[in-house]
């Protein structure tokens, strides 16, 4: 599959690689935020609600989209 506007520069492999790299980047971002949340909680005894909100948002969006794609595919 070629994208008509960009021709042979952007093909199916490029789109697949972009999808995978974005997924890995999002997962690693959630892991780093989770690690920082646990470090602050266990080492400093401070609960960071902002980091918890970021992780919860990422989880809700991920699960929501998985359910959406499963029902519509």
PDB file with one MODEL, atoms N, CA, C and O in Angstrom:
MODEL        1
ATOM      1  N   UNK A   1       0.835  -1.182   0.000  1.00  0.00           N
ATOM      2  CA  UNK A   1       0.000   0.000   0.000  1.00  0.00           C
ATOM      3  C   UNK A   1       0.877   1.242   0.000  1.00  0.00           C
ATOM      4  O   UNK A   1       1.752   1.386   0.854  1.00  0.00           O
ATOM      5  N   UNK A   2       0.653   2.118  -0.931  1.00  0.00           N
ATOM      6  CA  UNK A   2       1.356   3.391  -0.977  1.00  0.00           C
ATOM      7  C   UNK A   2       0.392   4.526  -0.678  1.00  0.00           C
ATOM      8  O   UNK A   2      -0.761   4.512  -1.109  1.00  0.00           O
ATOM      9  N   UNK A   3       0.875   5.497   0.059  1.00  0.00           N
ATOM     10  CA  UNK A   3       0.079   6.691   0.320  1.00  0.00           C
ATOM     11  C   UNK A   3       0.197   7.582  -0.912  1.00  0.00           C
ATOM     12  O   UNK A   3       1.312   7.915  -1.314  1.00  0.00           O
ATOM     13  N   UNK A   4      -0.920   7.978  -1.523  1.00  0.00           N
ATOM     14  CA  UNK A   4      -0.864   8.691  -2.798  1.00  0.00           C
ATOM     15  C   UNK A   4      -0.070   9.995  -2.756  1.00  0.00           C
ATOM     16  O   UNK A   4       0.600  10.331  -3.733  1.00  0.00           O
ATOM     17  N   UNK A   5      -0.128  10.718  -1.674  1.00  0.00           N
ATOM     18  CA  UNK A   5       0.528  12.030  -1.626  1.00  0.00           C
ATOM     19  C   UNK A   5       2.044  11.894  -1.560  1.00  0.00           C
ATOM     20  O   UNK A   5       2.759  12.646  -2.223  1.00  0.00           O
ATOM     21  N   UNK A   6       2.545  10.945  -0.769  1.00  0.00           N
ATOM     22  CA  UNK A   6       3.979  10.822  -0.560  1.00  0.00           C
ATOM     23  C   UNK A   6       4.640   9.757  -1.421  1.00  0.00           C
ATOM     24  O   UNK A   6       5.862   9.613  -1.400  1.00  0.00           O
ATOM     25  N   UNK A   7       3.861   9.025  -2.162  1.00  0.00           N
ATOM     26  CA  UNK A   7       4.414   8.057  -3.104  1.00  0.00           C
ATOM     27  C   UNK A   7       5.138   6.912  -2.447  1.00  0.00           C
ATOM     28  O   UNK A   7       4.612   6.270  -1.538  1.00  0.00           O
ATOM     29  N   UNK A   8       6.358   6.654  -2.909  1.00  0.00           N
ATOM     30  CA  UNK A   8       7.103   5.493  -2.444  1.00  0.00           C
ATOM     31  C   UNK A   8       7.889   5.758  -1.167  1.00  0.00           C
ATOM     32  O   UNK A   8       8.493   4.835  -0.621  1.00  0.00           O
ATOM     33  N   UNK A   9       7.897   6.979  -0.685  1.00  0.00           N
ATOM     34  CA  UNK A   9       8.617   7.284   0.556  1.00  0.00           C
ATOM     35  C   UNK A   9       7.909   6.658   1.745  1.00  0.00           C
ATOM     36  O   UNK A   9       8.549   6.088   2.628  1.00  0.00           O
ATOM     37  N   UNK A  10       6.593   6.766   1.767  1.00  0.00           N
ATOM     38  CA  UNK A  10       5.793   6.228   2.866  1.00  0.00           C
ATOM     39  C   UNK A  10       5.018   5.022   2.342  1.00  0.00           C
ATOM     40  O   UNK A  10       4.101   5.159   1.532  1.00  0.00           O
ATOM     41  N   UNK A  11       5.398   3.855   2.814  1.00  0.00           N
ATOM     42  CA  UNK A  11       4.698   2.649   2.397  1.00  0.00           C
ATOM     43  C   UNK A  11       4.167   1.914   3.630  1.00  0.00           C
ATOM     44  O   UNK A  11       4.197   2.441   4.742  1.00  0.00           O
ATOM     45  N   UNK A  12       3.689   0.705   3.416  1.00  0.00           N
ATOM     46  CA  UNK A  12       3.088  -0.077   4.495  1.00  0.00           C
ATOM     47  C   UNK A  12       4.087  -0.369   5.612  1.00  0.00           C
ATOM     48  O   UNK A  12       3.720  -0.347   6.787  1.00  0.00           O
ATOM     49  N   UNK A  13       5.329  -0.639   5.266  1.00  0.00           N
ATOM     50  CA  UNK A  13       6.345  -0.916   6.286  1.00  0.00           C
ATOM     51  C   UNK A  13       6.593   0.298   7.165  1.00  0.00           C
ATOM     52  O   UNK A  13       6.725   0.170   8.382  1.00  0.00           O
ATOM     53  N   UNK A  14       6.657   1.483   6.551  1.00  0.00           N
ATOM     54  CA  UNK A  14       6.856   2.710   7.320  1.00  0.00           C
ATOM     55  C   UNK A  14       5.720   2.917   8.317  1.00  0.00           C
ATOM     56  O   UNK A  14       5.964   3.260   9.474  1.00  0.00           O
ATOM     57  N   UNK A  15       4.488   2.712   7.876  1.00  0.00           N
ATOM     58  CA  UNK A  15       3.338   2.896   8.758  1.00  0.00           C
ATOM     59  C   UNK A  15       3.344   1.863   9.881  1.00  0.00           C
ATOM     60  O   UNK A  15       2.987   2.187  11.013  1.00  0.00           O
ATOM     61  N   UNK A  16       3.743   0.627   9.588  1.00  0.00           N
ATOM     62  CA  UNK A  16       3.835  -0.407  10.614  1.00  0.00           C
ATOM     63  C   UNK A  16       4.929  -0.073  11.624  1.00  0.00           C
ATOM     64  O   UNK A  16       4.731  -0.242  12.827  1.00  0.00           O
ATOM     65  N   UNK A  17       6.073   0.396  11.152  1.00  0.00           N
ATOM     66  CA  UNK A  17       7.169   0.768  12.047  1.00  0.00           C
ATOM     67  C   UNK A  17       6.764   1.949  12.922  1.00  0.00           C
ATOM     68  O   UNK A  17       7.109   1.993  14.103  1.00  0.00           O
ATOM     69  N   UNK A  18       6.046   2.891  12.361  1.00  0.00           N
ATOM     70  CA  UNK A  18       5.587   4.037  13.142  1.00  0.00           C
ATOM     71  C   UNK A  18       4.611   3.585  14.230  1.00  0.00           C
ATOM     72  O   UNK A  18       4.671   4.073  15.359  1.00  0.00           O
ATOM     73  N   UNK A  19       3.724   2.666  13.898  1.00  0.00           N
ATOM     74  CA  UNK A  19       2.767   2.145  14.865  1.00  0.00           C
ATOM     75  C   UNK A  19       3.486   1.429  16.010  1.00  0.00           C
ATOM     76  O   UNK A  19       3.174   1.656  17.179  1.00  0.00           O
ATOM     77  N   UNK A  20       4.435   0.576  15.678  1.00  0.00           N
ATOM     78  CA  UNK A  20       5.163  -0.171  16.705  1.00  0.00           C
ATOM     79  C   UNK A  20       6.004   0.755  17.581  1.00  0.00           C
ATOM     80  O   UNK A  20       6.017   0.606  18.803  1.00  0.00           O
ATOM     81  N   UNK A  21       6.704   1.708  16.967  1.00  0.00           N
ATOM     82  CA  UNK A  21       7.558   2.593  17.760  1.00  0.00           C
ATOM     83  C   UNK A  21       6.728   3.478  18.678  1.00  0.00           C
ATOM     84  O   UNK A  21       7.146   3.762  19.800  1.00  0.00           O
ATOM     85  N   UNK A  22       5.563   3.918  18.224  1.00  0.00           N
ATOM     86  CA  UNK A  22       4.694   4.721  19.074  1.00  0.00           C
ATOM     87  C   UNK A  22       4.170   3.898  20.236  1.00  0.00           C
ATOM     88  O   UNK A  22       4.072   4.398  21.357  1.00  0.00           O
ATOM     89  N   UNK A  23       3.836   2.652  19.983  1.00  0.00           N
ATOM     90  CA  UNK A  23       3.356   1.767  21.044  1.00  0.00           C
ATOM     91  C   UNK A  23       4.443   1.521  22.085  1.00  0.00           C
ATOM     92  O   UNK A  23       4.175   1.587  23.285  1.00  0.00           O
ATOM     93  N   UNK A  24       5.649   1.243  21.644  1.00  0.00           N
ATOM     94  CA  UNK A  24       6.753   1.009  22.574  1.00  0.00           C
ATOM     95  C   UNK A  24       7.072   2.279  23.353  1.00  0.00           C
ATOM     96  O   UNK A  24       7.339   2.215  24.553  1.00  0.00           O
ATOM     97  N   UNK A  25       7.048   3.421  22.693  1.00  0.00           N
ATOM     98  CA  UNK A  25       7.335   4.685  23.370  1.00  0.00           C
ATOM     99  C   UNK A  25       6.287   4.979  24.442  1.00  0.00           C
ATOM    100  O   UNK A  25       6.630   5.438  25.531  1.00  0.00           O
ATOM    101  N   UNK A  26       5.032   4.722  24.148  1.00  0.00           N
ATOM    102  CA  UNK A  26       3.979   4.931  25.136  1.00  0.00           C
ATOM    103  C   UNK A  26       4.119   4.001  26.321  1.00  0.00           C
ATOM    104  O   UNK A  26       3.930   4.415  27.464  1.00  0.00           O
ATOM    105  N   UNK A  27       4.448   2.748  26.059  1.00  0.00           N
ATOM    106  CA  UNK A  27       4.643   1.775  27.134  1.00  0.00           C
ATOM    107  C   UNK A  27       5.829   2.162  28.006  1.00  0.00           C
ATOM    108  O   UNK A  27       5.743   2.087  29.232  1.00  0.00           O
ATOM    109  N   UNK A  28       6.918   2.569  27.402  1.00  0.00           N
ATOM    110  CA  UNK A  28       8.093   2.973  28.172  1.00  0.00           C
ATOM    111  C   UNK A  28       7.814   4.239  28.972  1.00  0.00           C
ATOM    112  O   UNK A  28       8.295   4.373  30.097  1.00  0.00           O
ATOM    113  N   UNK A  29       7.051   5.161  28.414  1.00  0.00           N
ATOM    114  CA  UNK A  29       6.673   6.360  29.158  1.00  0.00           C
ATOM    115  C   UNK A  29       5.848   6.012  30.383  1.00  0.00           C
ATOM    116  O   UNK A  29       6.043   6.597  31.449  1.00  0.00           O
ATOM    117  N   UNK A  30       4.936   5.072  30.246  1.00  0.00           N
ATOM    118  CA  UNK A  30       4.125   4.638  31.387  1.00  0.00           C
ATOM    119  C   UNK A  30       4.997   3.942  32.431  1.00  0.00           C
ATOM    120  O   UNK A  30       4.793   4.138  33.629  1.00  0.00           O
ATOM    121  N   UNK A  31       5.954   3.142  32.001  1.00  0.00           N
ATOM    122  CA  UNK A  31       6.844   2.476  32.949  1.00  0.00           C
ATOM    123  C   UNK A  31       7.726   3.464  33.700  1.00  0.00           C
ATOM    124  O   UNK A  31       7.936   3.310  34.904  1.00  0.00           O
ATOM    125  N   UNK A  32       8.240   4.465  33.016  1.00  0.00           N
ATOM    126  CA  UNK A  32       9.062   5.484  33.668  1.00  0.00           C
ATOM    127  C   UNK A  32       8.221   6.279  34.665  1.00  0.00           C
ATOM    128  O   UNK A  32       8.662   6.540  35.785  1.00  0.00           O
ATOM    129  N   UNK A  33       7.013   6.661  34.258  1.00  0.00           N
ATOM    130  CA  UNK A  33       6.133   7.392  35.171  1.00  0.00           C
ATOM    131  C   UNK A  33       5.772   6.515  36.372  1.00  0.00           C
ATOM    132  O   UNK A  33       5.731   7.008  37.499  1.00  0.00           O
ATOM    133  N   UNK A  34       5.514   5.236  36.150  1.00  0.00           N
ATOM    134  CA  UNK A  34       5.219   4.318  37.254  1.00  0.00           C
ATOM    135  C   UNK A  34       6.404   4.152  38.186  1.00  0.00           C
ATOM    136  O   UNK A  34       6.243   4.128  39.406  1.00  0.00           O
ATOM    137  N   UNK A  35       7.596   4.036  37.614  1.00  0.00           N
ATOM    138  CA  UNK A  35       8.797   3.932  38.441  1.00  0.00           C
ATOM    139  C   UNK A  35       9.015   5.173  39.285  1.00  0.00           C
ATOM    140  O   UNK A  35       9.374   5.077  40.459  1.00  0.00           O
ATOM    141  N   UNK A  36       8.800   6.329  38.696  1.00  0.00           N
ATOM    142  CA  UNK A  36       8.938   7.575  39.445  1.00  0.00           C
ATOM    143  C   UNK A  36       7.869   7.695  40.528  1.00  0.00           C
ATOM    144  O   UNK A  36       8.142   8.170  41.630  1.00  0.00           O
ATOM    145  N   UNK A  37       6.648   7.260  40.203  1.00  0.00           N
ATOM    146  CA  UNK A  37       5.570   7.271  41.193  1.00  0.00           C
ATOM    147  C   UNK A  37       5.918   6.386  42.388  1.00  0.00           C
ATOM    148  O   UNK A  37       5.776   6.810  43.534  1.00  0.00           O
ATOM    149  N   UNK A  38       6.371   5.166  42.130  1.00  0.00           N
ATOM    150  CA  UNK A  38       6.722   4.256  43.221  1.00  0.00           C
ATOM    151  C   UNK A  38       7.945   4.739  43.998  1.00  0.00           C
ATOM    152  O   UNK A  38       8.005   4.587  45.218  1.00  0.00           O
ATOM    153  N   UNK A  39       8.915   5.319  43.297  1.00  0.00           N
ATOM    154  CA  UNK A  39      10.079   5.857  44.002  1.00  0.00           C
ATOM    155  C   UNK A  39       9.659   6.962  44.963  1.00  0.00           C
ATOM    156  O   UNK A  39      10.061   6.970  46.126  1.00  0.00           O
ATOM    157  N   UNK A  40       8.848   7.892  44.470  1.00  0.00           N
ATOM    158  CA  UNK A  40       8.400   8.986  45.338  1.00  0.00           C
ATOM    159  C   UNK A  40       7.575   8.470  46.511  1.00  0.00           C
ATOM    160  O   UNK A  40       7.661   9.000  47.618  1.00  0.00           O
ATOM    161  N   UNK A  41       6.777   7.434  46.265  1.00  0.00           N
ATOM    162  CA  UNK A  41       5.912   6.916  47.332  1.00  0.00           C
ATOM    163  C   UNK A  41       6.710   6.131  48.372  1.00  0.00           C
ATOM    164  O   UNK A  41       6.530   6.341  49.572  1.00  0.00           O
ATOM    165  N   UNK A  42       7.586   5.234  47.928  1.00  0.00           N
ATOM    166  CA  UNK A  42       8.286   4.374  48.869  1.00  0.00           C
ATOM    167  C   UNK A  42       9.541   5.009  49.467  1.00  0.00           C
ATOM    168  O   UNK A  42       9.859   4.745  50.626  1.00  0.00           O
ATOM    169  N   UNK A  43      10.254   5.832  48.717  1.00  0.00           N
ATOM    170  CA  UNK A  43      11.488   6.422  49.229  1.00  0.00           C
ATOM    171  C   UNK A  43      11.223   7.721  49.988  1.00  0.00           C
ATOM    172  O   UNK A  43      11.831   7.969  51.029  1.00  0.00           O
ATOM    173  N   UNK A  44      10.318   8.547  49.471  1.00  0.00           N
ATOM    174  CA  UNK A  44      10.057   9.846  50.100  1.00  0.00           C
ATOM    175  C   UNK A  44       8.732   9.892  50.859  1.00  0.00           C
ATOM    176  O   UNK A  44       8.447  10.864  51.559  1.00  0.00           O
ATOM    177  N   UNK A  45       7.928   8.847  50.721  1.00  0.00           N
ATOM    178  CA  UNK A  45       6.618   8.770  51.374  1.00  0.00           C
ATOM    179  C   UNK A  45       5.701   9.918  50.951  1.00  0.00           C
ATOM    180  O   UNK A  45       4.981  10.499  51.763  1.00  0.00           O
ATOM    181  N   UNK A  46       5.752  10.223  49.655  1.00  0.00           N
ATOM    182  CA  UNK A  46       4.908  11.271  49.074  1.00  0.00           C
ATOM    183  C   UNK A  46       4.143  10.659  47.907  1.00  0.00           C
ATOM    184  O   UNK A  46       4.739  10.067  47.007  1.00  0.00           O
ATOM    185  N   UNK A  47       2.824  10.805  47.924  1.00  0.00           N
ATOM    186  CA  UNK A  47       2.007  10.303  46.820  1.00  0.00           C
ATOM    187  C   UNK A  47       1.868  11.402  45.767  1.00  0.00           C
ATOM    188  O   UNK A  47       1.433  12.510  46.080  1.00  0.00           O
ATOM    189  N   UNK A  48       2.236  11.100  44.520  1.00  0.00           N
ATOM    190  CA  UNK A  48       2.147  12.064  43.430  1.00  0.00           C
ATOM    191  C   UNK A  48       0.877  11.787  42.625  1.00  0.00           C
ATOM    192  O   UNK A  48       0.836  10.877  41.797  1.00  0.00           O
ATOM    193  N   UNK A  49      -0.132  12.574  42.878  1.00  0.00           N
ATOM    194  CA  UNK A  49      -1.398  12.397  42.178  1.00  0.00           C
ATOM    195  C   UNK A  49      -1.296  12.685  40.696  1.00  0.00           C
ATOM    196  O   UNK A  49      -2.020  12.092  39.896  1.00  0.00           O
ATOM    197  N   UNK A  50      -0.398  13.598  40.317  1.00  0.00           N
ATOM    198  CA  UNK A  50      -0.257  13.930  38.898  1.00  0.00           C
ATOM    199  C   UNK A  50       0.312  12.754  38.110  1.00  0.00           C
ATOM    200  O   UNK A  50      -0.155  12.476  37.005  1.00  0.00           O
ATOM    201  N   UNK A  51       1.305  12.062  38.650  1.00  0.00           N
ATOM    202  CA  UNK A  51       1.849  10.894  37.954  1.00  0.00           C
ATOM    203  C   UNK A  51       0.837   9.762  37.906  1.00  0.00           C
ATOM    204  O   UNK A  51       0.741   9.049  36.907  1.00  0.00           O
ATOM    205  N   UNK A  52       0.081   9.596  38.988  1.00  0.00           N
ATOM    206  CA  UNK A  52      -0.965   8.588  38.995  1.00  0.00           C
ATOM    207  C   UNK A  52      -2.010   8.886  37.928  1.00  0.00           C
ATOM    208  O   UNK A  52      -2.493   7.973  37.260  1.00  0.00           O
ATOM    209  N   UNK A  53      -2.362  10.166  37.764  1.00  0.00           N
ATOM    210  CA  UNK A  53      -3.347  10.551  36.749  1.00  0.00           C
ATOM    211  C   UNK A  53      -2.832  10.262  35.342  1.00  0.00           C
ATOM    212  O   UNK A  53      -3.595   9.828  34.479  1.00  0.00           O
ATOM    213  N   UNK A  54      -1.554  10.498  35.110  1.00  0.00           N
ATOM    214  CA  UNK A  54      -0.967  10.215  33.797  1.00  0.00           C
ATOM    215  C   UNK A  54      -1.014   8.720  33.503  1.00  0.00           C
ATOM    216  O   UNK A  54      -1.405   8.313  32.409  1.00  0.00           O
ATOM    217  N   UNK A  55      -0.620   7.907  34.469  1.00  0.00           N
ATOM    218  CA  UNK A  55      -0.624   6.457  34.274  1.00  0.00           C
ATOM    219  C   UNK A  55      -2.042   5.940  34.101  1.00  0.00           C
ATOM    220  O   UNK A  55      -2.293   5.100  33.237  1.00  0.00           O
ATOM    221  N   UNK A  56      -2.970   6.430  34.908  1.00  0.00           N
ATOM    222  CA  UNK A  56      -4.365   5.995  34.804  1.00  0.00           C
ATOM    223  C   UNK A  56      -4.962   6.386  33.455  1.00  0.00           C
ATOM    224  O   UNK A  56      -5.698   5.604  32.854  1.00  0.00           O
ATOM    225  N   UNK A  57      -4.652   7.584  32.978  1.00  0.00           N
ATOM    226  CA  UNK A  57      -5.155   8.019  31.670  1.00  0.00           C
ATOM    227  C   UNK A  57      -4.613   7.135  30.561  1.00  0.00           C
ATOM    228  O   UNK A  57      -5.360   6.734  29.668  1.00  0.00           O
ATOM    229  N   UNK A  58      -3.323   6.827  30.606  1.00  0.00           N
ATOM    230  CA  UNK A  58      -2.733   5.963  29.587  1.00  0.00           C
ATOM    231  C   UNK A  58      -3.377   4.581  29.608  1.00  0.00           C
ATOM    232  O   UNK A  58      -3.635   4.000  28.553  1.00  0.00           O
ATOM    233  N   UNK A  59      -3.637   4.053  30.796  1.00  0.00           N
ATOM    234  CA  UNK A  59      -4.238   2.728  30.905  1.00  0.00           C
ATOM    235  C   UNK A  59      -5.677   2.725  30.399  1.00  0.00           C
ATOM    236  O   UNK A  59      -6.080   1.810  29.681  1.00  0.00           O
ATOM    237  N   UNK A  60      -6.450   3.739  30.767  1.00  0.00           N
ATOM    238  CA  UNK A  60      -7.849   3.802  30.338  1.00  0.00           C
ATOM    239  C   UNK A  60      -7.946   3.953  28.823  1.00  0.00           C
ATOM    240  O   UNK A  60      -8.777   3.305  28.187  1.00  0.00           O
ATOM    241  N   UNK A  61      -7.109   4.797  28.246  1.00  0.00           N
ATOM    242  CA  UNK A  61      -7.127   4.986  26.791  1.00  0.00           C
ATOM    243  C   UNK A  61      -6.704   3.699  26.084  1.00  0.00           C
ATOM    244  O   UNK A  61      -7.326   3.305  25.097  1.00  0.00           O
ATOM    245  N   UNK A  62      -5.662   3.049  26.574  1.00  0.00           N
ATOM    246  CA  UNK A  62      -5.187   1.811  25.950  1.00  0.00           C
ATOM    247  C   UNK A  62      -6.267   0.729  25.978  1.00  0.00           C
ATOM    248  O   UNK A  62      -6.557   0.116  24.951  1.00  0.00           O
ATOM    249  N   UNK A  63      -6.860   0.494  27.146  1.00  0.00           N
ATOM    250  CA  UNK A  63      -7.880  -0.549  27.261  1.00  0.00           C
ATOM    251  C   UNK A  63      -9.133  -0.163  26.472  1.00  0.00           C
ATOM    252  O   UNK A  63      -9.747  -1.010  25.823  1.00  0.00           O
ATOM    253  N   UNK A  64      -9.503   1.099  26.531  1.00  0.00           N
ATOM    254  CA  UNK A  64     -10.662   1.558  25.773  1.00  0.00           C
ATOM    255  C   UNK A  64     -10.497   1.366  24.279  1.00  0.00           C
ATOM    256  O   UNK A  64     -11.422   0.925  23.597  1.00  0.00           O
ATOM    257  N   UNK A  65      -9.323   1.695  23.769  1.00  0.00           N
ATOM    258  CA  UNK A  65      -9.077   1.505  22.335  1.00  0.00           C
ATOM    259  C   UNK A  65      -8.990   0.026  21.966  1.00  0.00           C
ATOM    260  O   UNK A  65      -9.409  -0.367  20.877  1.00  0.00           O
ATOM    261  N   UNK A  66      -8.450  -0.793  22.863  1.00  0.00           N
ATOM    262  CA  UNK A  66      -8.417  -2.236  22.587  1.00  0.00           C
ATOM    263  C   UNK A  66      -9.838  -2.782  22.472  1.00  0.00           C
ATOM    264  O   UNK A  66     -10.126  -3.580  21.580  1.00  0.00           O
ATOM    265  N   UNK A  67     -10.716  -2.361  23.358  1.00  0.00           N
ATOM    266  CA  UNK A  67     -12.117  -2.799  23.298  1.00  0.00           C
ATOM    267  C   UNK A  67     -12.787  -2.270  22.040  1.00  0.00           C
ATOM    268  O   UNK A  67     -13.512  -3.005  21.368  1.00  0.00           O
ATOM    269  N   UNK A  68     -12.554  -1.009  21.715  1.00  0.00           N
ATOM    270  CA  UNK A  68     -13.154  -0.396  20.522  1.00  0.00           C
ATOM    271  C   UNK A  68     -12.717  -1.123  19.262  1.00  0.00           C
ATOM    272  O   UNK A  68     -13.551  -1.474  18.427  1.00  0.00           O
ATOM    273  N   UNK A  69     -11.400  -1.356  19.116  1.00  0.00           N
ATOM    274  CA  UNK A  69     -10.907  -2.031  17.922  1.00  0.00           C
ATOM    275  C   UNK A  69     -11.411  -3.473  17.838  1.00  0.00           C
ATOM    276  O   UNK A  69     -11.682  -3.976  16.748  1.00  0.00           O
ATOM    277  N   UNK A  70     -11.535  -4.129  18.979  1.00  0.00           N
ATOM    278  CA  UNK A  70     -12.029  -5.510  18.983  1.00  0.00           C
ATOM    279  C   UNK A  70     -13.488  -5.567  18.522  1.00  0.00           C
ATOM    280  O   UNK A  70     -13.872  -6.476  17.786  1.00  0.00           O
ATOM    281  N   UNK A  71     -14.292  -4.603  18.952  1.00  0.00           N
ATOM    282  CA  UNK A  71     -15.716  -4.600  18.583  1.00  0.00           C
ATOM    283  C   UNK A  71     -15.947  -4.154  17.154  1.00  0.00           C
ATOM    284  O   UNK A  71     -16.904  -4.601  16.523  1.00  0.00           O
ATOM    285  N   UNK A  72     -15.096  -3.285  16.624  1.00  0.00           N
ATOM    286  CA  UNK A  72     -15.335  -2.744  15.269  1.00  0.00           C
ATOM    287  C   UNK A  72     -14.536  -3.447  14.189  1.00  0.00           C
ATOM    288  O   UNK A  72     -14.730  -3.159  13.008  1.00  0.00           O
ATOM    289  N   UNK A  73     -13.652  -4.352  14.546  1.00  0.00           N
ATOM    290  CA  UNK A  73     -12.834  -5.023  13.529  1.00  0.00           C
ATOM    291  C   UNK A  73     -13.422  -6.359  13.143  1.00  0.00           C
ATOM    292  O   UNK A  73     -12.862  -7.059  12.299  1.00  0.00           O
TER     293      UNK A  73
ENDMDL
END
